Amino acid sequence: MATTTSITTTYAGEFAGKYISSALLSADTLDKGLVEIKPNIKYKEVVKKVGTNDIVADATCDFSATSTVTLTERILQPEEFQVNLQLCKKDFRSDWEAVQMGYSAYDNLPANFSDFIIGHVAAKVAQKTEQTIWSGANATAGEFDGFTALMTADGDVNDVTGTTVDAANVIAELGKVADAIPSAVYGKEDLTIYVPSNVARAYVRALGGFGASGLGANGTDNKGTQWYGNEPLFFDGIRVALVGGLAANTMVAAQASNLYFGTGLLSDHNEVKLLDMGDLDGSQNVRVIMRYTAGVQYGIGSDCVLYS
């Protein structure tokens, strides 16, 4: 059975030669290195955690063993996912680019559309991966448990009760997250507060002078809402990263090196195959295929903060 294809066109005039799709989230979490990427995992990888208590003692003439060493582990097990679309070439013969298909009865998909669908599928997968990394639920088809689900189930994670964030309270709410960060983690170079778009917008607006934050009506550098030009954001010296996959009014604070994304081959996330089935089964179908693996895990839960 072919994927349902709906083509709406006047087929009058000349095609402009460009396909567009709705705006897609990019996989910023991976593209910007906001978590540690672990490739080449065929089945699962064990993330070892080492814990010790106080190791320094007063000196004596003898060797006297001190402290305890505790080894625990977390499992990073990427799940398998696939994209399977089937298009019938017959549906495109009355469309703008019918000539590109050739005049033979053994024709091909229009070249421009083939290029577009490959890029579009890859972008859709990137968007889905970004959303699932942070807000995914294993019970939902096409998803794995994201960081929010994993941290919610972990009693070691430092929980902060959230509220609806706006420009008036965003600095106070970010302050709650910063205050909950363990002392041993605060100040680390890769420490990051991950925020969704509504929190990032509220913070930018508050820094423009429109929040109850003591900045005055003109905000940062007395520039009001003109101050921001997509430069990096910081709060109390901590990097603030916008990640499109986080649900509204949810924040995570952690070291980037403590958050892991696992997969088999990274190239699988960009490889979309178009298979013309004509030579195989005599049909007029073209199949669009993509297969990849993905999953997330973190190392030490007590070093993480979840605001929700």
C-alpha positions in Angstrom: 0.0 0.0 0.0 1.5 3.4 -1.0 1.9 6.3 1.4 -1.1 8.6 0.9 0.0 11.3 -1.5 -2.1 14.5 -1.9 -1.0 16.8 -4.7 -2.7 20.2 -4.9 -1.8 22.2 -8.0 -3.3 24.4 -10.7 -0.8 23.1 -13.2 -1.0 26.4 -15.1 2.1 28.3 -16.0 5.7 27.4 -15.2 7.0 25.7 -12.0 9.4 27.9 -10.0 11.7 25.0 -9.4 11.6 25.1 -5.6 9.8 23.0 -3.0 9.2 24.3 0.5 8.1 22.6 3.7 7.0 23.8 7.1 9.7 25.1 9.4 11.5 22.2 11.1 13.5 22.2 14.4 17.1 21.3 13.8 18.9 18.8 16.1 20.7 21.6 17.9 21.5 19.4 20.9 23.7 17.3 18.7 24.8 19.9 16.1 26.1 22.3 18.8 27.7 19.6 21.0 25.4 20.2 23.9 25.7 16.6 25.0 28.4 14.0 24.6 27.9 11.8 21.5 28.8 8.2 21.7 28.8 6.5 18.3 29.5 3.0 17.2 27.2 1.3 19.8 25.9 -1.9 18.2 23.8 -3.1 21.1 24.5 -1.4 24.4 27.3 0.5 26.2 27.9 0.4 30.0 28.6 3.8 31.5 30.7 3.2 34.7 30.3 5.5 37.7 33.0 5.6 40.4 32.2 6.8 43.9 34.5 7.4 46.9 34.1 8.9 50.3 36.9 11.0 52.0 40.3 9.7 50.8 42.6 12.0 52.7 43.7 11.0 56.2 46.4 12.0 58.7 49.8 10.6 57.9 51.3 7.7 59.8 54.3 5.4 59.4 52.2 2.6 58.2 50.0 1.9 55.2 46.4 2.2 56.4 43.7 1.7 53.8 41.1 4.4 53.9 37.9 5.3 52.1 35.6 3.1 50.0 35.4 2.8 46.2 32.0 2.0 44.8 31.5 1.1 41.1 28.0 1.4 39.7 26.8 1.6 36.1 24.2 3.0 33.8 23.2 1.4 30.5 23.1 3.3 27.2 21.1 1.2 24.8 20.1 2.8 21.5 16.8 1.7 20.0 16.2 1.0 16.3 14.0 3.3 14.2 12.9 3.4 10.6 11.3 5.6 8.0 9.3 3.8 5.3 7.4 5.8 2.6 6.1 4.5 -0.7 5.2 6.9 -3.5 3.5 6.0 -6.8 5.0 7.7 -9.8 1.6 7.8 -11.5 0.5 10.5 -9.0 3.1 12.9 -10.3 2.3 12.7 -14.1 -0.2 15.5 -13.8 2.0 17.7 -11.7 4.3 20.6 -12.6 7.4 18.5 -13.2 5.9 15.7 -15.3 8.4 16.4 -18.1 11.3 15.7 -15.7 9.9 12.2 -15.4 10.7 11.4 -19.0 8.4 10.4 -21.8 8.8 6.6 -21.4 6.2 4.6 -19.6 9.2 3.5 -17.5 9.6 6.9 -15.9 11.2 8.3 -12.7 10.2 10.6 -10.0 10.9 14.3 -10.8 14.6 14.9 -10.0 13.8 18.1 -8.0 11.2 16.3 -5.9 13.6 13.4 -5.3 16.3 15.7 -4.0 13.7 17.6 -1.9 12.2 14.5 -0.3 15.6 13.2 0.7 16.5 16.4 2.5 13.0 16.7 4.0 13.0 13.2 5.5 16.5 13.8 7.0 15.3 17.1 8.5 12.1 15.5 9.9 14.2 12.8 11.5 16.5 15.5 13.0 13.5 17.3 14.4 12.1 14.1 15.9 15.4 13.1 17.4 15.8 16.6 19.0 12.3 16.3 20.6 12.9 12.7 21.8 16.3 13.4 23.3 14.6 15.7 25.9 10.9 14.8 26.0 10.6 11.3 24.5 8.7 8.5 26.1 9.6 4.9 25.3 5.9 3.9 25.3 5.3 6.2 22.3 6.0 4.7 18.9 9.1 6.2 17.3 10.5 7.5 20.6 12.9 6.4 23.4 12.9 7.7 27.0 14.4 11.2 26.9 16.3 13.0 29.6 13.2 14.3 31.2 11.6 10.9 31.6 14.8 9.3 32.8 15.4 12.1 35.4 11.8 12.1 36.6 12.2 8.4 37.5 15.5 8.9 39.3 15.4 9.8 42.9 19.1 10.9 42.8 18.3 13.8 40.5 17.8 17.2 42.2 14.2 18.2 41.6 12.9 21.7 41.4 9.1 22.4 41.3 8.3 24.6 38.3 5.6 27.0 37.3 4.6 28.9 34.2 7.6 31.0 33.2 7.2 34.5 31.8 9.4 37.6 31.7 8.3 38.7 35.1 9.5 35.5 36.9 12.1 34.0 34.6 15.1 35.3 36.6 13.7 34.0 39.8 12.9 30.6 38.3 16.4 30.3 36.7 17.7 31.2 40.1 16.0 28.2 41.6 17.7 26.0 39.1 21.1 27.6 39.7 20.6 27.3 43.5 19.9 23.5 43.2 23.1 22.8 41.3 25.4 20.8 43.6 28.5 22.7 44.8 30.8 20.1 43.3 29.3 20.8 39.8 28.9 24.6 40.0 31.6 26.4 38.2 32.5 23.5 35.8 33.3 24.7 32.3 30.6 22.6 30.6 27.9 23.2 33.1 24.7 24.2 31.2 21.1 25.1 31.9 19.0 23.7 29.1 15.8 25.6 28.4 12.9 25.4 26.0 11.9 28.3 23.7 9.4 29.9 26.1 12.0 30.2 28.8 14.6 31.5 26.4 12.2 34.1 25.1 11.2 35.2 28.5 14.8 35.6 29.6 15.7 37.6 26.5 12.7 39.9 27.2 13.5 40.2 30.9 17.1 41.2 30.1 15.6 43.8 27.7 14.1 45.6 30.7 10.6 44.0 30.7 10.9 41.8 33.7 10.8 42.4 37.4 14.6 41.8 37.6 16.0 45.1 38.7 17.5 45.9 35.3 15.5 49.0 34.8 13.2 49.9 31.9 16.0 50.0 29.3 17.5 46.6 30.1 20.9 45.3 29.1 23.3 48.1 27.9 20.3 50.4 27.9 19.2 48.9 24.6 15.8 47.6 25.6 14.5 44.8 23.4 17.1 45.7 20.8 20.0 44.3 22.9 19.8 40.7 21.8 21.4 39.4 18.5 21.5 35.6 19.0 24.7 35.8 21.1 25.2 33.1 23.8 23.1 33.5 26.9 24.4 33.1 30.5 22.9 33.2 33.9 25.0 33.7 37.0 28.0 32.7 34.8 26.3 29.5 33.7 25.7 28.9 30.0 22.0 28.9 29.0 21.3 26.7 25.9 18.0 26.8 24.0 17.0 23.2 23.0 13.9 22.8 20.9 13.1 19.4 22.3 12.3 20.5 25.9 8.7 20.9 26.8 7.6 24.4 27.9 8.3 25.3 31.5 10.9 22.5 31.8 14.6 23.0 32.5 17.6 20.8 33.0 20.9 21.7 34.5 23.9 19.4 34.0 27.4 19.1 32.6 27.4 18.4 28.9 29.9 15.7 29.6 27.4 14.0 31.9 24.7 13.7 29.2 25.1 11.0 26.5 23.5 10.4 23.1 24.2 6.9 21.8 23.9 5.6 18.2 25.4 3.1 15.8 26.8 5.1 12.8 26.3 8.9 12.8 26.0 8.7 9.1 22.8 6.7 9.4 21.1 9.9 10.6 21.8 11.5 7.2 21.4 8.5 4.8 18.0 8.4 3.1 17.6 5.8 0.3 15.3 6.0 -2.7 14.5 2.6 -4.2 12.7 2.5 -7.5 10.7 -0.8 -7.3 10.1 -1.0 -11.1 13.0 -3.3 -11.8 12.2 -5.5 -8.8 8.4 -6.1 -8.8 7.3 -4.2 -12.0 5.3 -1.7 -10.0 5.4 2.1 -10.3 6.3 2.6 -6.7 9.3 4.4 -5.2 10.2 3.6 -1.6 11.9 6.1 0.7 13.9 4.2 3.4 15.9 5.3 6.4 17.1 3.3 9.4 19.1 4.4 12.4 19.5 3.9 16.1 19.3 6.4 18.9 19.1 6.6 22.7 20.2 8.8 25.6 21.5 8.3 29.2 23.3 10.4 31.8 26.1 9.3 34.1 25.5 10.7 37.7 22.0 11.7 38.6 22.9 13.6 41.7 24.8 16.0 39.5 21.7 16.9 37.5 18.8 19.3 38.2 15.3 18.9 36.7 12.9 21.8 36.8 9.4 20.6 36.0 
